[in-house]
Amino acid sequence: MSEKNGTKILLAFIAGAAVGAAIGYFLNSDKKEEIISDIKEGASKLKNDIEDNLTKAKEMVNHLRKEKTETTTENQA
């Protein structure tokens, strides 16, 4: 293993340990419930936004299909 790869692995390990320690600290803190609630609220909002955008995209596709069908019908006439 080259020294460059060894350094990258060591830095990744240190970064992972730091993230793990931070998560452990917050989950053991007094604000644990507040943090979990905020995460759940954010995930719920993200889910709703995705569903709304998916619905809008489906409506747009259906609209474009309808326009194409109408245009094709008019051109054939």
Buried (B, 14 or more C-beta within 10 A) or exposed (E): EEEEEEEEEEEEEEEEEEEEEEEEEEEEEEEEEEEEEEEEEEEEEEEEEEEEEEEEEEEEEEEEEEEEEEEEEEEEE
